[in-house]
Amino acid sequence: MNKKTVSKVNLFFSGLLSRMEENKTFFTDITINFKSGTKNFPAKILYGDEITLDYQAVKRNVEKTIYGI
C-alpha cells in the first residue's frame, strides 16, 4: 500500500471507531469484506470491553491513538 491509501484506510477506521464509541449500545460488531480482484477477505470488528479486529483467523486488539486508530 502506498502512503495515500494507508491514510485513507486510517481515516475510514478512525471514523468507524468514533461512531462505535458514540453509539456503544447500538454496535456489537461490524462486518467488512475486503476485495482484491476476485478474492474476498472477510473481516470483523468486535466491540466489547476492547475493540478487536478479527481478520484471517487472527484477532488483534485495536489501540486508540491521537489519530484514531
All heavy atoms as TSV, in Angstrom:
chain	resi	resn	atom	element	x	y	z
A	1	MET	N	N	0.843	-1.179	0.000
A	1	MET	CA	C	0.000	0.000	0.000
A	1	MET	C	C	0.883	1.235	0.000
A	1	MET	O	O	1.890	1.280	0.685
A	1	MET	CB	C	-0.842	0.029	1.266
A	1	MET	CG	C	-2.174	-0.614	1.162
A	1	MET	SD	S	-3.212	-0.124	2.523
A	1	MET	CE	C	-3.511	-1.711	3.229
A	2	ASN	N	N	0.464	2.213	-0.747
A	2	ASN	CA	C	1.204	3.465	-0.712
A	2	ASN	C	C	0.681	4.356	0.417
A	2	ASN	O	O	-0.331	4.056	1.051
A	2	ASN	CB	C	1.150	4.173	-2.065
A	2	ASN	CG	C	-0.266	4.497	-2.493
A	2	ASN	OD1	O	-1.153	4.636	-1.672
A	2	ASN	ND2	N	-0.480	4.611	-3.792
A	3	LYS	N	N	1.377	5.456	0.673
A	3	LYS	CA	C	1.023	6.327	1.808
A	3	LYS	C	C	-0.381	6.906	1.682
A	3	LYS	O	O	-1.087	7.068	2.667
A	3	LYS	CB	C	2.034	7.462	1.933
A	3	LYS	CG	C	3.362	7.025	2.446
A	3	LYS	CD	C	4.283	8.206	2.620
A	3	LYS	CE	C	5.623	7.763	3.136
A	3	LYS	NZ	N	6.506	8.905	3.355
A	4	LYS	N	N	-0.798	7.206	0.465
A	4	LYS	CA	C	-2.116	7.795	0.265
A	4	LYS	C	C	-3.221	6.803	0.639
A	4	LYS	O	O	-4.200	7.157	1.289
A	4	LYS	CB	C	-2.254	8.212	-1.199
A	4	LYS	CG	C	-3.302	9.219	-1.475
A	4	LYS	CD	C	-3.206	9.662	-2.923
A	4	LYS	CE	C	-4.016	10.905	-3.135
A	4	LYS	NZ	N	-3.953	11.363	-4.514
A	5	THR	N	N	-3.043	5.544	0.246
A	5	THR	CA	C	-4.025	4.510	0.564
A	5	THR	C	C	-4.066	4.255	2.061
A	5	THR	O	O	-5.148	4.099	2.636
A	5	THR	CB	C	-3.687	3.209	-0.191
A	5	THR	OG1	O	-3.609	3.497	-1.581
A	5	THR	CG2	C	-4.732	2.156	0.044
A	6	VAL	N	N	-2.917	4.203	2.702
A	6	VAL	CA	C	-2.862	3.978	4.146
A	6	VAL	C	C	-3.565	5.105	4.884
A	6	VAL	O	O	-4.312	4.868	5.833
A	6	VAL	CB	C	-1.397	3.832	4.624
A	6	VAL	CG1	C	-1.310	3.821	6.134
A	6	VAL	CG2	C	-0.779	2.569	4.045
A	7	SER	N	N	-3.391	6.333	4.434
A	7	SER	CA	C	-4.061	7.474	5.064
A	7	SER	C	C	-5.575	7.361	4.937
A	7	SER	O	O	-6.307	7.635	5.887
A	7	SER	CB	C	-3.599	8.783	4.430
A	7	SER	OG	O	-2.237	8.976	4.643
A	8	LYS	N	N	-6.048	6.934	3.770
A	8	LYS	CA	C	-7.495	6.785	3.569
A	8	LYS	C	C	-8.067	5.681	4.440
A	8	LYS	O	O	-9.153	5.817	5.012
A	8	LYS	CB	C	-7.796	6.493	2.097
A	8	LYS	CG	C	-7.592	7.684	1.201
A	8	LYS	CD	C	-7.874	7.320	-0.241
A	8	LYS	CE	C	-7.588	8.472	-1.171
A	8	LYS	NZ	N	-7.824	8.112	-2.576
A	9	VAL	N	N	-7.349	4.572	4.556
A	9	VAL	CA	C	-7.810	3.460	5.393
A	9	VAL	C	C	-7.830	3.883	6.859
A	9	VAL	O	O	-8.774	3.573	7.591
A	9	VAL	CB	C	-6.933	2.207	5.174
A	9	VAL	CG1	C	-7.241	1.129	6.185
A	9	VAL	CG2	C	-7.123	1.673	3.766
A	10	ASN	N	N	-6.798	4.610	7.300
A	10	ASN	CA	C	-6.775	5.106	8.680
A	10	ASN	C	C	-7.935	6.048	8.952
A	10	ASN	O	O	-8.563	5.984	10.011
A	10	ASN	CB	C	-5.454	5.816	8.976
A	10	ASN	CG	C	-4.361	4.856	9.332
A	10	ASN	OD1	O	-4.615	3.737	9.770
A	10	ASN	ND2	N	-3.132	5.275	9.137
A	11	LEU	N	N	-8.252	6.907	8.001
A	11	LEU	CA	C	-9.382	7.827	8.158
A	11	LEU	C	C	-10.691	7.048	8.247
A	11	LEU	O	O	-11.544	7.337	9.087
A	11	LEU	CB	C	-9.423	8.816	7.002
A	11	LEU	CG	C	-10.554	9.832	7.020
A	11	LEU	CD1	C	-10.422	10.751	8.235
A	11	LEU	CD2	C	-10.545	10.648	5.744
A	12	PHE	N	N	-10.855	6.046	7.396
A	12	PHE	CA	C	-12.055	5.212	7.401
A	12	PHE	C	C	-12.242	4.522	8.748
A	12	PHE	O	O	-13.307	4.577	9.356
A	12	PHE	CB	C	-11.963	4.182	6.274
A	12	PHE	CG	C	-13.045	3.150	6.300
A	12	PHE	CD1	C	-14.342	3.468	5.925
A	12	PHE	CD2	C	-12.779	1.855	6.705
A	12	PHE	CE1	C	-15.345	2.519	5.949
A	12	PHE	CE2	C	-13.773	0.897	6.733
A	12	PHE	CZ	C	-15.058	1.221	6.359
A	13	PHE	N	N	-11.178	3.867	9.241
A	13	PHE	CA	C	-11.288	3.148	10.505
A	13	PHE	C	C	-11.442	4.086	11.697
A	13	PHE	O	O	-12.142	3.772	12.650
A	13	PHE	CB	C	-10.094	2.219	10.715
A	13	PHE	CG	C	-10.204	0.937	9.943
A	13	PHE	CD1	C	-9.261	0.583	9.013
A	13	PHE	CD2	C	-11.275	0.082	10.151
A	13	PHE	CE1	C	-9.361	-0.596	8.297
A	13	PHE	CE2	C	-11.398	-1.094	9.445
A	13	PHE	CZ	C	-10.435	-1.442	8.511
A	14	SER	N	N	-10.819	5.251	11.654
A	14	SER	CA	C	-10.999	6.192	12.766
A	14	SER	C	C	-12.441	6.689	12.811
A	14	SER	O	O	-13.001	6.882	13.892
A	14	SER	CB	C	-10.024	7.356	12.661
A	14	SER	OG	O	-10.290	8.149	11.543
A	15	GLY	N	N	-13.068	6.870	11.642
A	15	GLY	CA	C	-14.478	7.251	11.607
A	15	GLY	C	C	-15.373	6.162	12.170
A	15	GLY	O	O	-16.308	6.431	12.929
A	16	LEU	N	N	-15.086	4.898	11.816
A	16	LEU	CA	C	-15.853	3.775	12.364
A	16	LEU	C	C	-15.705	3.693	13.876
A	16	LEU	O	O	-16.686	3.497	14.599
A	16	LEU	CB	C	-15.390	2.454	11.746
A	16	LEU	CG	C	-15.897	2.114	10.367
A	16	LEU	CD1	C	-15.297	0.795	9.911
A	16	LEU	CD2	C	-17.398	2.024	10.341
A	17	LEU	N	N	-14.483	3.830	14.357
A	17	LEU	CA	C	-14.256	3.732	15.796
A	17	LEU	C	C	-14.952	4.855	16.557
A	17	LEU	O	O	-15.507	4.620	17.632
A	17	LEU	CB	C	-12.757	3.736	16.099
A	17	LEU	CG	C	-11.996	2.491	15.666
A	17	LEU	CD1	C	-10.509	2.665	15.938
A	17	LEU	CD2	C	-12.512	1.268	16.386
A	18	SER	N	N	-14.951	6.055	15.991
A	18	SER	CA	C	-15.621	7.154	16.688
A	18	SER	C	C	-17.134	6.939	16.731
A	18	SER	O	O	-17.780	7.218	17.736
A	18	SER	CB	C	-15.279	8.495	16.052
A	18	SER	OG	O	-15.837	8.591	14.769
A	19	ARG	N	N	-17.703	6.404	15.655
A	19	ARG	CA	C	-19.141	6.099	15.669
A	19	ARG	C	C	-19.461	4.992	16.657
A	19	ARG	O	O	-20.500	5.008	17.313
A	19	ARG	CB	C	-19.618	5.711	14.281
A	19	ARG	CG	C	-19.545	6.863	13.331
A	19	ARG	CD	C	-20.563	6.734	12.269
A	19	ARG	NE	N	-20.346	7.773	11.282
A	19	ARG	CZ	C	-21.201	8.740	11.052
A	19	ARG	NH1	N	-22.316	8.795	11.726
A	19	ARG	NH2	N	-20.950	9.644	10.157
A	20	MET	N	N	-18.581	4.011	16.750
A	20	MET	CA	C	-18.791	2.932	17.714
A	20	MET	C	C	-18.725	3.464	19.144
A	20	MET	O	O	-19.486	3.042	20.001
A	20	MET	CB	C	-17.758	1.823	17.510
A	20	MET	CG	C	-18.002	1.015	16.247
A	20	MET	SD	S	-16.719	-0.198	15.925
A	20	MET	CE	C	-17.190	-1.483	17.070
A	21	GLU	N	N	-17.817	4.398	19.391
A	21	GLU	CA	C	-17.701	4.992	20.727
A	21	GLU	C	C	-18.951	5.794	21.072
A	21	GLU	O	O	-19.429	5.751	22.194
A	21	GLU	CB	C	-16.473	5.900	20.797
A	21	GLU	CG	C	-15.170	5.166	20.942
A	21	GLU	CD	C	-15.020	4.536	22.308
A	21	GLU	OE1	O	-15.390	5.152	23.314
A	21	GLU	OE2	O	-14.532	3.407	22.356
A	22	GLU	N	N	-19.470	6.553	20.108
A	22	GLU	CA	C	-20.648	7.390	20.357
A	22	GLU	C	C	-21.905	6.558	20.587
A	22	GLU	O	O	-22.787	6.958	21.331
A	22	GLU	CB	C	-20.880	8.328	19.169
A	22	GLU	CG	C	-19.846	9.400	19.016
A	22	GLU	CD	C	-19.999	10.178	17.719
A	22	GLU	OE1	O	-20.969	9.926	16.968
A	22	GLU	OE2	O	-19.148	11.034	17.460
A	23	ASN	N	N	-22.013	5.421	19.929
A	23	ASN	CA	C	-23.220	4.594	19.981
A	23	ASN	C	C	-22.901	3.207	20.514
A	23	ASN	O	O	-23.135	2.198	19.847
A	23	ASN	CB	C	-23.840	4.487	18.581
A	23	ASN	CG	C	-24.168	5.825	18.002
A	23	ASN	OD1	O	-24.845	6.615	18.641
A	23	ASN	ND2	N	-23.678	6.107	16.817
A	24	LYS	N	N	-22.384	3.130	21.717
A	24	LYS	CA	C	-21.951	1.856	22.302
A	24	LYS	C	C	-23.075	0.832	22.389
A	24	LYS	O	O	-22.850	-0.356	22.208
A	24	LYS	CB	C	-21.370	2.084	23.691
A	24	LYS	CG	C	-20.064	2.789	23.693
A	24	LYS	CD	C	-19.561	2.959	25.102
A	24	LYS	CE	C	-18.256	3.716	25.097
A	24	LYS	NZ	N	-17.721	3.895	26.437
A	25	THR	N	N	-24.282	1.286	22.640
A	25	THR	CA	C	-25.390	0.341	22.797
A	25	THR	C	C	-25.903	-0.178	21.461
A	25	THR	O	O	-26.552	-1.210	21.411
A	25	THR	CB	C	-26.562	1.002	23.551
A	25	THR	OG1	O	-26.988	2.152	22.825
A	25	THR	CG2	C	-26.144	1.388	24.950
A	26	PHE	N	N	-25.599	0.506	20.379
A	26	PHE	CA	C	-26.101	0.130	19.065
A	26	PHE	C	C	-25.202	-0.899	18.379
A	26	PHE	O	O	-25.672	-1.834	17.748
A	26	PHE	CB	C	-26.231	1.374	18.194
A	26	PHE	CG	C	-26.862	1.124	16.864
A	26	PHE	CD1	C	-28.217	0.894	16.759
A	26	PHE	CD2	C	-26.093	1.112	15.714
A	26	PHE	CE1	C	-28.802	0.656	15.530
A	26	PHE	CE2	C	-26.670	0.876	14.485
A	26	PHE	CZ	C	-28.024	0.647	14.387
A	27	PHE	N	N	-23.890	-0.736	18.485
A	27	PHE	CA	C	-22.942	-1.606	17.795
A	27	PHE	C	C	-22.475	-2.749	18.682
A	27	PHE	O	O	-22.122	-2.547	19.838
A	27	PHE	CB	C	-21.694	-0.823	17.367
A	27	PHE	CG	C	-21.920	0.106	16.224
A	27	PHE	CD1	C	-22.028	1.464	16.438
A	27	PHE	CD2	C	-22.013	-0.368	14.934
A	27	PHE	CE1	C	-22.229	2.341	15.384
A	27	PHE	CE2	C	-22.212	0.497	13.873
A	27	PHE	CZ	C	-22.326	1.850	14.106
A	28	THR	N	N	-22.461	-3.951	18.151
A	28	THR	CA	C	-21.776	-5.077	18.792
A	28	THR	C	C	-20.609	-5.525	17.927
A	28	THR	O	O	-19.582	-5.934	18.436
A	28	THR	CB	C	-22.716	-6.276	19.014
A	28	THR	OG1	O	-23.297	-6.659	17.778
A	28	THR	CG2	C	-23.790	-5.929	20.016
A	29	ASP	N	N	-20.786	-5.439	16.610
A	29	ASP	CA	C	-19.692	-5.730	15.693
A	29	ASP	C	C	-19.974	-5.103	14.335
A	29	ASP	O	O	-21.084	-4.698	14.046
A	29	ASP	CB	C	-19.468	-7.239	15.540
A	29	ASP	CG	C	-20.646	-7.964	14.929
A	29	ASP	OD1	O	-20.993	-7.660	13.769
A	29	ASP	OD2	O	-21.210	-8.842	15.588
A	30	ILE	N	N	-18.933	-5.016	13.519
A	30	ILE	CA	C	-19.044	-4.528	12.152
A	30	ILE	C	C	-18.382	-5.571	11.263
A	30	ILE	O	O	-17.264	-6.001	11.527
A	30	ILE	CB	C	-18.354	-3.162	11.972
A	30	ILE	CG1	C	-19.089	-2.091	12.771
A	30	ILE	CG2	C	-18.292	-2.773	10.502
A	30	ILE	CD1	C	-18.440	-0.740	12.722
A	31	THR	N	N	-19.068	-5.992	10.211
A	31	THR	CA	C	-18.521	-6.954	9.270
A	31	THR	C	C	-18.050	-6.213	8.025
A	31	THR	O	O	-18.790	-5.408	7.457
A	31	THR	CB	C	-19.587	-8.001	8.883
A	31	THR	OG1	O	-20.060	-8.622	10.071
A	31	THR	CG2	C	-19.014	-9.043	7.960
A	32	ILE	N	N	-16.816	-6.501	7.612
A	32	ILE	CA	C	-16.200	-5.840	6.461
A	32	ILE	C	C	-15.777	-6.921	5.473
A	32	ILE	O	O	-15.297	-7.980	5.873
A	32	ILE	CB	C	-14.964	-5.021	6.894
A	32	ILE	CG1	C	-15.348	-3.995	7.946
A	32	ILE	CG2	C	-14.311	-4.350	5.701
A	32	ILE	CD1	C	-14.173	-3.345	8.609
A	33	ASN	N	N	-15.926	-6.639	4.189
A	33	ASN	CA	C	-15.481	-7.568	3.166
A	33	ASN	C	C	-14.503	-6.843	2.248
A	33	ASN	O	O	-14.912	-6.045	1.406
A	33	ASN	CB	C	-16.676	-8.110	2.380
A	33	ASN	CG	C	-16.302	-9.283	1.522
A	33	ASN	OD1	O	-15.319	-9.954	1.773
A	33	ASN	ND2	N	-17.090	-9.532	0.503
A	34	PHE	N	N	-13.190	-7.103	2.416
A	34	PHE	CA	C	-12.181	-6.530	1.538
A	34	PHE	C	C	-12.143	-7.375	0.271
A	34	PHE	O	O	-12.258	-8.585	0.324
A	34	PHE	CB	C	-10.802	-6.551	2.201
A	34	PHE	CG	C	-10.711	-5.704	3.431
A	34	PHE	CD1	C	-10.619	-6.290	4.677
A	34	PHE	CD2	C	-10.721	-4.325	3.340
A	34	PHE	CE1	C	-10.537	-5.520	5.816
A	34	PHE	CE2	C	-10.631	-3.545	4.475
A	34	PHE	CZ	C	-10.543	-4.146	5.712
A	35	LYS	N	N	-11.954	-6.723	-0.875
A	35	LYS	CA	C	-11.930	-7.457	-2.132
A	35	LYS	C	C	-10.711	-7.045	-2.941
A	35	LYS	O	O	-10.410	-5.861	-3.072
A	35	LYS	CB	C	-13.212	-7.162	-2.923
A	35	LYS	CG	C	-13.364	-8.011	-4.135
A	35	LYS	CD	C	-14.720	-7.822	-4.759
A	35	LYS	CE	C	-14.862	-8.776	-5.929
A	35	LYS	NZ	N	-16.175	-8.710	-6.523
A	36	SER	N	N	-10.015	-8.050	-3.466
A	36	SER	CA	C	-8.873	-7.821	-4.332
A	36	SER	C	C	-9.036	-8.720	-5.545
A	36	SER	O	O	-8.916	-9.945	-5.437
A	36	SER	CB	C	-7.574	-8.147	-3.596
A	36	SER	OG	O	-6.477	-8.009	-4.463
A	37	GLY	N	N	-9.369	-8.140	-6.670
A	37	GLY	CA	C	-9.644	-8.938	-7.860
A	37	GLY	C	C	-10.905	-9.753	-7.643
A	37	GLY	O	O	-11.973	-9.221	-7.403
A	38	THR	N	N	-10.772	-11.063	-7.693
A	38	THR	CA	C	-11.928	-11.939	-7.474
A	38	THR	C	C	-11.943	-12.543	-6.074
A	38	THR	O	O	-12.877	-13.245	-5.719
A	38	THR	CB	C	-11.930	-13.086	-8.497
A	38	THR	OG1	O	-10.718	-13.829	-8.363
A	38	THR	CG2	C	-12.062	-12.551	-9.910
A	39	LYS	N	N	-10.898	-12.278	-5.279
A	39	LYS	CA	C	-10.824	-12.837	-3.926
A	39	LYS	C	C	-11.500	-11.920	-2.917
A	39	LYS	O	O	-11.362	-10.697	-2.988
A	39	LYS	CB	C	-9.372	-13.028	-3.494
A	39	LYS	CG	C	-8.713	-14.226	-4.094
A	39	LYS	CD	C	-7.350	-14.396	-3.470
A	39	LYS	CE	C	-7.010	-15.854	-3.416
A	39	LYS	NZ	N	-5.786	-16.076	-2.663
A	40	ASN	N	N	-12.208	-12.512	-1.980
A	40	ASN	CA	C	-12.828	-11.784	-0.875
A	40	ASN	C	C	-12.088	-12.105	0.409
A	40	ASN	O	O	-11.722	-13.256	0.654
A	40	ASN	CB	C	-14.298	-12.177	-0.727
A	40	ASN	CG	C	-15.117	-11.660	-1.872
A	40	ASN	OD1	O	-14.934	-10.538	-2.314
A	40	ASN	ND2	N	-16.025	-12.477	-2.365
A	41	PHE	N	N	-11.888	-11.088	1.234
A	41	PHE	CA	C	-11.214	-11.244	2.514
A	41	PHE	C	C	-12.127	-10.677	3.611
A	41	PHE	O	O	-12.123	-9.472	3.857
A	41	PHE	CB	C	-9.872	-10.513	2.513
A	41	PHE	CG	C	-8.931	-11.002	1.454
A	41	PHE	CD1	C	-8.830	-10.361	0.239
A	41	PHE	CD2	C	-8.149	-12.123	1.676
A	41	PHE	CE1	C	-7.963	-10.806	-0.739
A	41	PHE	CE2	C	-7.276	-12.583	0.712
A	41	PHE	CZ	C	-7.189	-11.928	-0.506
A	42	PRO	N	N	-12.926	-11.526	4.254
A	42	PRO	CA	C	-13.832	-11.024	5.294
A	42	PRO	C	C	-13.073	-10.653	6.569
A	42	PRO	O	O	-12.087	-11.289	6.932
A	42	PRO	CB	C	-14.778	-12.195	5.537
A	42	PRO	CG	C	-14.015	-13.396	5.110
A	42	PRO	CD	C	-13.084	-12.953	4.030
A	43	ALA	N	N	-13.563	-9.615	7.215
A	43	ALA	CA	C	-13.010	-9.173	8.496
A	43	ALA	C	C	-14.172	-8.739	9.380
A	43	ALA	O	O	-15.266	-8.448	8.907
A	43	ALA	CB	C	-12.042	-8.020	8.297
A	44	LYS	N	N	-13.920	-8.706	10.675
A	44	LYS	CA	C	-14.954	-8.299	11.612
A	44	LYS	C	C	-14.309	-7.456	12.710
A	44	LYS	O	O	-13.250	-7.806	13.223
A	44	LYS	CB	C	-15.625	-9.532	12.213
A	44	LYS	CG	C	-16.849	-9.215	13.028
A	44	LYS	CD	C	-17.540	-10.481	13.457
A	44	LYS	CE	C	-18.612	-10.779	12.454
A	44	LYS	NZ	N	-19.578	-11.770	12.898
A	45	ILE	N	N	-14.946	-6.357	13.040
A	45	ILE	CA	C	-14.521	-5.525	14.165
A	45	ILE	C	C	-15.498	-5.801	15.291
A	45	ILE	O	O	-16.694	-5.561	15.164
A	45	ILE	CB	C	-14.513	-4.036	13.796
A	45	ILE	CG1	C	-13.536	-3.780	12.652
A	45	ILE	CG2	C	-14.152	-3.193	15.012
A	45	ILE	CD1	C	-13.565	-2.366	12.133
A	46	LEU	N	N	-14.989	-6.337	16.389
A	46	LEU	CA	C	-15.811	-6.690	17.541
A	46	LEU	C	C	-15.669	-5.607	18.597
A	46	LEU	O	O	-14.560	-5.180	18.915
A	46	LEU	CB	C	-15.372	-8.039	18.107
A	46	LEU	CG	C	-15.317	-9.193	17.113
A	46	LEU	CD1	C	-14.577	-10.370	17.706
A	46	LEU	CD2	C	-16.713	-9.581	16.710
A	47	TYR	N	N	-16.801	-5.176	19.141
A	47	TYR	CA	C	-16.779	-4.117	20.137
A	47	TYR	C	C	-17.335	-4.632	21.449
A	47	TYR	O	O	-18.485	-5.030	21.537
A	47	TYR	CB	C	-17.610	-2.922	19.654
A	47	TYR	CG	C	-17.476	-1.722	20.537
A	47	TYR	CD1	C	-16.334	-0.951	20.484
A	47	TYR	CD2	C	-18.468	-1.380	21.424
A	47	TYR	CE1	C	-16.196	0.153	21.290
A	47	TYR	CE2	C	-18.342	-0.274	22.232
A	47	TYR	CZ	C	-17.205	0.487	22.162
A	47	TYR	OH	O	-17.061	1.574	22.969
A	48	GLY	N	N	-16.487	-4.678	22.453
A	48	GLY	CA	C	-16.891	-5.085	23.791
A	48	GLY	C	C	-16.154	-4.181	24.764
A	48	GLY	O	O	-16.163	-2.963	24.627
A	49	ASP	N	N	-15.486	-4.793	25.736
A	49	ASP	CA	C	-14.632	-4.005	26.625
A	49	ASP	C	C	-13.453	-3.434	25.848
A	49	ASP	O	O	-12.961	-2.359	26.138
A	49	ASP	CB	C	-14.124	-4.873	27.774
A	49	ASP	CG	C	-15.259	-5.322	28.686
A	49	ASP	OD1	O	-16.282	-4.598	28.745
A	49	ASP	OD2	O	-15.129	-6.378	29.311
A	50	GLU	N	N	-12.991	-4.199	24.854
A	50	GLU	CA	C	-11.925	-3.755	23.962
A	50	GLU	C	C	-12.422	-3.827	22.529
A	50	GLU	O	O	-13.389	-4.513	22.231
A	50	GLU	CB	C	-10.702	-4.663	24.106
A	50	GLU	CG	C	-10.080	-4.667	25.470
A	50	GLU	CD	C	-8.919	-5.642	25.537
A	50	GLU	OE1	O	-8.892	-6.606	24.752
A	50	GLU	OE2	O	-8.040	-5.420	26.368
A	51	ILE	N	N	-11.752	-3.131	21.640
A	51	ILE	CA	C	-12.078	-3.215	20.221
A	51	ILE	C	C	-11.104	-4.199	19.596
A	51	ILE	O	O	-9.891	-4.045	19.706
A	51	ILE	CB	C	-11.988	-1.840	19.548
A	51	ILE	CG1	C	-13.003	-0.890	20.185
A	51	ILE	CG2	C	-12.235	-1.958	18.053
A	51	ILE	CD1	C	-12.888	0.533	19.713
A	52	THR	N	N	-11.646	-5.237	18.934
A	52	THR	CA	C	-10.832	-6.302	18.374
A	52	THR	C	C	-11.093	-6.421	16.882
A	52	THR	O	O	-12.241	-6.406	16.451
A	52	THR	CB	C	-11.165	-7.651	19.056
A	52	THR	OG1	O	-11.057	-7.492	20.462
A	52	THR	CG2	C	-10.231	-8.744	18.598
A	53	LEU	N	N	-10.015	-6.554	16.107
A	53	LEU	CA	C	-10.118	-6.790	14.672
A	53	LEU	C	C	-9.854	-8.263	14.424
A	53	LEU	O	O	-8.790	-8.778	14.774
A	53	LEU	CB	C	-9.114	-5.933	13.910
A	53	LEU	CG	C	-9.009	-6.174	12.405
A	53	LEU	CD1	C	-10.322	-5.816	11.715
A	53	LEU	CD2	C	-7.869	-5.382	11.805
A	54	ASP	N	N	-10.820	-8.959	13.841
A	54	ASP	CA	C	-10.700	-10.376	13.515
A	54	ASP	C	C	-10.558	-10.483	11.999
A	54	ASP	O	O	-11.525	-10.298	11.256
A	54	ASP	CB	C	-11.939	-11.134	13.994
A	54	ASP	CG	C	-11.850	-12.624	13.777
A	54	ASP	OD1	O	-10.791	-13.103	13.343
A	54	ASP	OD2	O	-12.849	-13.306	14.038
A	55	TYR	N	N	-9.333	-10.758	11.533
A	55	TYR	CA	C	-9.042	-10.808	10.107
A	55	TYR	C	C	-8.182	-12.010	9.802
A	55	TYR	O	O	-7.115	-12.167	10.384
A	55	TYR	CB	C	-8.343	-9.516	9.682
A	55	TYR	CG	C	-7.962	-9.470	8.226
A	55	TYR	CD1	C	-8.921	-9.438	7.237
A	55	TYR	CD2	C	-6.630	-9.454	7.836
A	55	TYR	CE1	C	-8.582	-9.378	5.903
A	55	TYR	CE2	C	-6.278	-9.398	6.513
A	55	TYR	CZ	C	-7.254	-9.372	5.551
A	55	TYR	OH	O	-6.911	-9.325	4.228
A	56	GLN	N	N	-8.645	-12.875	8.938
A	56	GLN	CA	C	-7.958	-14.099	8.523
A	56	GLN	C	C	-7.556	-14.945	9.733
A	56	GLN	O	O	-6.416	-15.366	9.881
A	56	GLN	CB	C	-6.746	-13.786	7.650
A	56	GLN	CG	C	-7.124	-13.193	6.315
A	56	GLN	CD	C	-5.947	-13.017	5.395
A	56	GLN	OE1	O	-4.797	-12.995	5.831
A	56	GLN	NE2	N	-6.230	-12.870	4.113
A	57	ALA	N	N	-8.513	-15.175	10.607
A	57	ALA	CA	C	-8.382	-16.025	11.797
A	57	ALA	C	C	-7.362	-15.511	12.805
A	57	ALA	O	O	-6.921	-16.237	13.678
A	57	ALA	CB	C	-8.053	-17.460	11.408
A	58	VAL	N	N	-6.988	-14.232	12.713
A	58	VAL	CA	C	-6.095	-13.625	13.687
A	58	VAL	C	C	-6.843	-12.473	14.347
A	58	VAL	O	O	-7.366	-11.594	13.674
A	58	VAL	CB	C	-4.805	-13.087	13.007
A	58	VAL	CG1	C	-3.930	-12.384	14.012
A	58	VAL	CG2	C	-4.060	-14.216	12.321
A	59	LYS	N	N	-6.901	-12.509	15.675
A	59	LYS	CA	C	-7.578	-11.443	16.413
A	59	LYS	C	C	-6.537	-10.490	16.982
A	59	LYS	O	O	-5.578	-10.919	17.618
A	59	LYS	CB	C	-8.427	-12.022	17.538
A	59	LYS	CG	C	-9.621	-12.780	17.024
A	59	LYS	CD	C	-10.528	-13.214	18.134
A	59	LYS	CE	C	-11.735	-13.926	17.541
A	59	LYS	NZ	N	-12.694	-14.304	18.543
A	60	ARG	N	N	-6.742	-9.202	16.727
A	60	ARG	CA	C	-5.814	-8.179	17.213
A	60	ARG	C	C	-6.601	-7.100	17.937
A	60	ARG	O	O	-7.635	-6.652	17.454
A	60	ARG	CB	C	-5.072	-7.542	16.046
A	60	ARG	CG	C	-4.193	-8.512	15.314
A	60	ARG	CD	C	-3.396	-7.797	14.244
A	60	ARG	NE	N	-2.557	-8.774	13.601
A	60	ARG	CZ	C	-2.462	-8.923	12.299
A	60	ARG	NH1	N	-3.155	-8.156	11.500
A	60	ARG	NH2	N	-1.671	-9.821	11.781
A	61	ASN	N	N	-6.101	-6.681	19.079
A	61	ASN	CA	C	-6.722	-5.574	19.800
A	61	ASN	C	C	-6.329	-4.271	19.125
A	61	ASN	O	O	-5.179	-4.073	18.762
A	61	ASN	CB	C	-6.285	-5.553	21.257
A	61	ASN	CG	C	-6.898	-6.686	22.033
A	61	ASN	OD1	O	-7.959	-7.182	21.679
A	61	ASN	ND2	N	-6.245	-7.112	23.087
A	62	VAL	N	N	-7.294	-3.394	18.968
A	62	VAL	CA	C	-7.053	-2.102	18.344
A	62	VAL	C	C	-6.778	-1.099	19.439
A	62	VAL	O	O	-7.575	-0.928	20.354
A	62	VAL	CB	C	-8.277	-1.665	17.506
A	62	VAL	CG1	C	-8.070	-0.287	16.920
A	62	VAL	CG2	C	-8.554	-2.676	16.411
A	63	GLU	N	N	-5.630	-0.445	19.335
A	63	GLU	CA	C	-5.276	0.586	20.307
A	63	GLU	C	C	-5.607	1.946	19.720
A	63	GLU	O	O	-5.289	2.230	18.570
A	63	GLU	CB	C	-3.787	0.517	20.627
A	63	GLU	CG	C	-3.379	-0.758	21.318
A	63	GLU	CD	C	-1.897	-0.794	21.608
A	63	GLU	OE1	O	-1.245	0.271	21.551
A	63	GLU	OE2	O	-1.398	-1.883	21.884
A	64	LYS	N	N	-6.254	2.753	20.519
A	64	LYS	CA	C	-6.596	4.097	20.057
A	64	LYS	C	C	-5.420	5.019	20.311
A	64	LYS	O	O	-4.785	4.984	21.360
A	64	LYS	CB	C	-7.817	4.612	20.780
A	64	LYS	CG	C	-9.057	3.845	20.452
A	64	LYS	CD	C	-10.214	4.456	21.154
A	64	LYS	CE	C	-10.990	3.345	21.807
A	64	LYS	NZ	N	-11.980	3.821	22.707
A	65	THR	N	N	-5.136	5.857	19.328
A	65	THR	CA	C	-4.096	6.875	19.468
A	65	THR	C	C	-4.731	8.236	19.237
A	65	THR	O	O	-5.944	8.348	19.073
A	65	THR	CB	C	-2.973	6.653	18.433
A	65	THR	OG1	O	-3.517	6.806	17.124
A	65	THR	CG2	C	-2.360	5.283	18.571
A	66	ILE	N	N	-3.918	9.236	19.177
A	66	ILE	CA	C	-4.415	10.590	18.928
A	66	ILE	C	C	-5.098	10.662	17.575
A	66	ILE	O	O	-6.081	11.342	17.392
A	66	ILE	CB	C	-3.251	11.602	18.985
A	66	ILE	CG1	C	-2.645	11.615	20.376
A	66	ILE	CG2	C	-3.700	12.997	18.586
A	66	ILE	CD1	C	-1.374	12.398	20.487
A	67	TYR	N	N	-4.608	9.909	16.616
A	67	TYR	CA	C	-5.129	9.973	15.248
A	67	TYR	C	C	-6.290	9.036	15.007
A	67	TYR	O	O	-6.774	8.935	13.913
A	67	TYR	CB	C	-4.011	9.681	14.250
A	67	TYR	CG	C	-2.879	10.663	14.394
A	67	TYR	CD1	C	-1.691	10.270	14.972
A	67	TYR	CD2	C	-3.046	11.977	14.011
A	67	TYR	CE1	C	-0.651	11.178	15.135
A	67	TYR	CE2	C	-2.017	12.892	14.170
A	67	TYR	CZ	C	-0.824	12.475	14.730
A	67	TYR	OH	O	0.167	13.370	14.896
A	68	GLY	N	N	-6.745	8.294	16.001
A	68	GLY	CA	C	-7.924	7.459	15.826
A	68	GLY	C	C	-7.647	5.986	15.908
A	68	GLY	O	O	-8.225	5.282	16.686
A	69	ILE	N	N	-6.752	5.472	15.104
A	69	ILE	CA	C	-6.516	4.030	15.108
A	69	ILE	C	C	-5.047	3.716	15.301
A	69	ILE	O	O	-4.201	4.484	15.012
A	69	ILE	CB	C	-7.049	3.388	13.808
A	69	ILE	CG1	C	-7.050	1.890	13.922
A	69	ILE	CG2	C	-6.293	3.801	12.607
A	69	ILE	CD1	C	-7.849	1.203	12.861
